[in-house]
């Protein structure tokens, strides 16, 4: 059975995006990007909210990214290879291949996908992830803690849940970044 993974950077004070909705403060260096790319290589499908999809769609045309590095090109290749499902009531057009729109998040549909798919899924964006967390669908949390407090913005985790977690893995990176991998306690 496939797993649903929540993979995301987070500030030390628990935010994904700052108050201007920017993620620039969490831009990975080459070592970190290579690690993330390897982590995402086996993923079959990315589940995105509209805002996160629009942020990630730049990887469809990486040649347009200023200062494109080999690590960035490899990440783009891995990202392009997976399917994408965008949950949005307002988005009408898509700018990436292998992508479809769903208007409603249906927990049972995700449970069905998990039993049918040979490859794992990720959920991206804190609003969509909150729906999956509340429905008990997340099998693993992969958090990349950036040593920075940004003071406000989009919280990485919903405030109204209580999930006990067990630590599966951890790793330190240059610049003080920390990778933490958890799964919900049975």
C-alpha positions as CSV (number, residue, x, y, z in Angstrom):
1,X,0.0,0.0,0.0
2,X,1.2,3.5,-0.9
3,X,1.9,6.0,1.8
4,X,0.9,9.7,1.9
5,X,3.8,11.8,3.0
6,X,3.8,15.4,4.1
7,X,7.2,16.9,3.1
8,X,7.8,20.5,3.8
9,X,10.2,23.1,5.0
10,X,9.3,24.9,8.2
11,X,10.7,27.9,10.1
12,X,11.7,27.2,13.7
13,X,8.5,28.9,14.8
14,X,6.3,26.7,12.6
15,X,5.6,28.6,9.4
16,X,5.8,27.5,5.7
17,X,5.4,30.9,4.2
18,X,6.0,34.3,5.7
19,X,3.3,37.0,5.9
20,X,3.8,38.0,2.3
21,X,3.4,34.4,1.3
22,X,7.0,34.1,0.3
23,X,9.1,31.0,0.6
24,X,12.3,32.7,-0.3
25,X,13.7,32.4,3.2
26,X,13.7,28.6,2.8
27,X,15.6,28.3,-0.5
28,X,17.8,25.1,-0.2
29,X,21.5,25.0,-1.0
30,X,22.9,22.4,-3.4
31,X,23.5,19.7,-0.7
32,X,20.0,20.1,0.7
33,X,18.3,20.2,-2.8
34,X,20.1,16.9,-3.7
35,X,18.8,15.3,-0.6
36,X,15.2,16.5,-1.3
37,X,15.5,15.3,-4.9
38,X,16.5,11.8,-3.7
39,X,13.6,11.8,-1.2
40,X,11.1,12.7,-3.9
41,X,12.5,10.3,-6.6
42,X,10.1,7.4,-5.8
43,X,7.0,9.7,-5.5
44,X,4.3,8.8,-8.0
45,X,1.9,11.8,-7.4
46,X,2.0,15.2,-5.7
47,X,-1.2,16.4,-4.2
48,X,-1.3,20.2,-4.1
49,X,-3.5,23.1,-3.0
50,X,-3.7,25.8,-5.6
51,X,-1.1,28.2,-4.1
52,X,1.5,25.5,-3.7
53,X,0.9,24.2,-7.2
54,X,1.4,27.7,-8.6
55,X,4.6,28.0,-6.6
56,X,6.0,24.6,-7.8
57,X,4.9,25.0,-11.4
58,X,8.2,26.9,-12.1
59,X,9.8,23.4,-12.2
60,X,8.0,22.6,-15.5
61,X,10.3,25.1,-17.3
62,X,13.5,25.1,-15.2
63,X,15.4,26.8,-18.1
64,X,13.6,30.0,-17.2
65,X,15.1,30.0,-13.7
66,X,18.0,32.4,-13.3
67,X,21.2,30.7,-12.1
68,X,20.0,27.2,-12.9
69,X,22.3,24.6,-11.4
70,X,22.7,20.9,-12.1
71,X,21.0,20.1,-8.8
72,X,18.1,22.3,-9.8
73,X,17.9,20.6,-13.2
74,X,17.8,17.2,-11.5
75,X,15.1,18.3,-9.1
76,X,13.0,19.6,-12.1
77,X,13.4,16.2,-13.9
78,X,12.2,14.3,-10.8
79,X,9.3,16.7,-10.2
80,X,8.2,16.6,-13.9
81,X,8.1,12.7,-13.8
82,X,5.4,12.5,-11.2
83,X,1.7,13.1,-11.6
84,X,0.1,16.1,-10.0
85,X,-3.4,16.6,-8.6
86,X,-4.4,20.2,-7.8
87,X,-7.3,20.8,-5.4
88,X,-8.9,24.1,-6.3
89,X,-12.3,25.5,-6.7
90,X,-11.0,28.5,-8.6
91,X,-8.2,27.3,-10.9
92,X,-9.4,26.7,-14.5
93,X,-6.2,26.2,-16.4
94,X,-3.0,24.2,-15.8
95,X,0.5,25.1,-16.8
96,X,2.1,21.7,-16.3
97,X,2.0,18.2,-17.9
98,X,0.7,15.2,-16.0
99,X,-1.7,17.3,-14.0
100,X,-5.4,17.3,-13.2
101,X,-7.7,19.4,-11.1
102,X,-10.0,18.1,-8.4
103,X,-12.6,20.5,-7.0
104,X,-13.0,18.9,-3.6
105,X,-10.7,17.0,-1.2
106,X,-12.3,13.6,-0.6
107,X,-10.6,11.6,2.1
108,X,-12.1,8.3,0.9
109,X,-10.7,8.9,-2.6
110,X,-7.3,9.3,-1.1
111,X,-7.7,6.1,0.9
112,X,-8.6,4.4,-2.3
113,X,-5.6,5.8,-4.2
114,X,-3.3,4.6,-1.4
115,X,-4.6,1.0,-1.7
116,X,-4.4,1.1,-5.5
117,X,-1.1,2.9,-6.2
118,X,2.3,1.2,-6.3
119,X,4.0,4.5,-5.5
120,X,3.8,6.9,-2.6
121,X,2.1,10.3,-2.7
122,X,3.0,13.7,-1.1
123,X,0.6,16.4,0.0
124,X,1.9,20.0,-0.5
125,X,0.6,23.2,1.1
126,X,-0.5,23.7,4.7
127,X,-4.2,24.1,3.9
128,X,-4.5,20.9,1.9
129,X,-2.2,19.1,4.4
130,X,-4.5,20.2,7.3
131,X,-7.4,18.4,5.6
132,X,-5.3,15.2,5.3
133,X,-4.0,15.5,8.8
134,X,-7.5,15.9,10.3
135,X,-8.7,12.9,8.2
136,X,-5.8,10.8,9.6
137,X,-4.4,10.2,6.2
138,X,-0.7,11.2,6.7
139,X,1.6,8.2,7.0
140,X,4.8,10.2,7.5
141,X,5.8,13.7,8.2
142,X,9.1,14.9,6.6
143,X,9.9,18.3,8.0
144,X,12.9,20.4,7.1
145,X,13.5,22.9,9.9
146,X,15.2,26.1,8.7
147,X,17.0,27.9,11.6
148,X,15.0,31.0,11.2
149,X,12.0,32.5,13.0
150,X,9.8,34.5,10.6
151,X,7.1,35.6,13.1
152,X,4.0,34.9,11.1
153,X,2.5,33.7,7.9
154,X,1.1,30.3,6.9
155,X,1.4,27.7,9.7
156,X,2.9,24.4,8.6
157,X,0.6,22.4,10.9
158,X,-3.0,23.0,11.9
159,X,-3.5,24.3,15.4
160,X,-6.5,22.1,16.2
161,X,-5.1,18.5,16.0
162,X,-3.5,16.2,18.5
163,X,-1.3,13.5,16.8
164,X,1.3,11.6,18.7
165,X,4.4,11.0,16.6
166,X,7.4,8.7,16.7
167,X,10.7,9.9,15.3
168,X,12.0,7.6,12.5
169,X,15.0,9.6,11.2
170,X,16.9,12.8,11.6
171,X,19.8,14.5,9.8
172,X,21.7,17.7,10.2
173,X,22.7,19.8,7.2
174,X,25.0,22.8,6.6
175,X,23.7,26.2,7.6
176,X,21.9,24.6,10.6
177,X,19.1,22.9,8.7
178,X,17.6,19.9,10.3
179,X,15.6,17.0,8.7
180,X,13.0,15.2,10.9
181,X,11.0,12.2,9.8
182,X,8.0,11.1,11.9
183,X,5.1,8.7,11.6
184,X,1.9,8.8,13.6
185,X,1.8,6.4,16.6
186,X,-0.6,3.5,16.1
